[in-house]
Amino acid sequence: MAEKEIRKLCMEAMEKYDIRRIVAVHRIGDCPVEKASVVIVCSSPHRAGSLEGCSYLINELKAKVPIWKRETYEEDNGAVWKENIEWKDGKPKRVMVKEE
């Protein structure tokens, strides 16, 4: 489902910003804090289209793609599953489920 939504967003960005090629990768599995979990690359005839397309894609990916991540904490050995949604319907929103 996530891959399908990312492809849909890429097609939208290509049309909206005159982008010729897009690569969008979301890391699966463990991702240390200092590492990138998402890489988006766009090419277009003009720099502005590529930059705007990348910005659009990361914002839409965070808002629409159903991705959950498990955050673990050293200080209390706890863990929380977080829905990867920063904005929904124009409002900040995040769902967190604490593990027992």
C-alpha positions in Angstrom: 0.0 0.0 0.0 2.8 2.4 0.8 4.6 1.8 -2.5 1.4 2.3 -4.4 0.8 5.7 -2.7 4.4 6.8 -3.2 4.1 6.0 -7.0 0.9 8.0 -7.1 2.5 11.0 -5.4 5.5 10.8 -7.9 3.1 10.8 -10.9 1.3 13.9 -9.4 4.6 15.7 -8.8 5.8 14.9 -12.4 2.7 16.6 -13.8 2.6 19.5 -11.4 6.3 20.5 -11.5 7.4 19.4 -15.0 9.7 16.7 -13.6 11.2 14.3 -16.0 12.5 11.7 -13.5 12.0 10.9 -9.9 13.6 8.4 -7.5 11.9 8.1 -4.1 13.2 5.5 -1.6 11.9 4.9 2.0 14.2 2.8 4.1 12.8 -0.4 5.6 14.1 -1.9 8.8 16.4 -0.4 11.4 17.4 3.3 10.8 19.8 4.9 13.2 18.8 8.5 14.3 21.6 10.1 12.3 20.7 8.3 9.0 18.2 9.3 6.4 15.0 7.3 6.2 13.8 8.9 3.0 15.7 9.9 -0.2 14.0 11.8 -2.9 15.7 12.9 -6.2 14.0 14.9 -9.0 15.3 16.0 -12.3 13.6 18.7 -14.4 14.5 21.2 -17.1 14.7 23.9 -14.5 16.0 23.9 -10.9 12.9 25.3 -9.4 10.7 22.4 -10.6 13.1 19.9 -9.0 13.3 21.7 -5.7 9.6 22.3 -5.5 8.9 18.7 -6.5 11.2 17.3 -3.8 9.5 19.6 -1.2 6.1 18.6 -2.3 7.0 14.9 -2.3 8.4 14.8 1.3 5.5 16.8 2.7 2.9 14.6 0.9 4.7 11.4 1.8 4.7 12.4 5.5 1.0 13.3 5.3 -0.4 10.5 3.2 1.7 7.4 3.1 0.8 4.8 5.7 4.1 4.1 7.3 4.6 3.2 11.0 7.9 3.3 12.8 9.1 1.8 16.1 11.1 4.2 18.3 13.1 2.7 21.1 14.5 4.7 24.0 17.7 3.9 25.9 16.8 5.6 29.1 13.9 3.5 30.1 14.2 0.6 27.6 10.7 1.5 26.3 9.4 1.5 22.8 6.6 3.3 21.0 5.0 2.6 17.6 4.4 5.9 15.8 2.3 6.5 12.8 4.3 8.5 10.3 1.8 11.3 9.8 2.9 14.8 10.7 -0.1 16.6 9.2 -3.6 15.4 8.4 -6.4 17.5 7.1 -4.3 20.6 7.6 -3.7 20.0 11.3 -0.8 18.5 13.2 -1.5 14.9 14.2 0.5 11.9 15.3 -0.7 8.6 16.7 1.5 6.8 19.2 0.9 3.4 20.7 3.1 2.6 23.8 4.3 -1.0 24.0 3.6 -2.9 27.3 
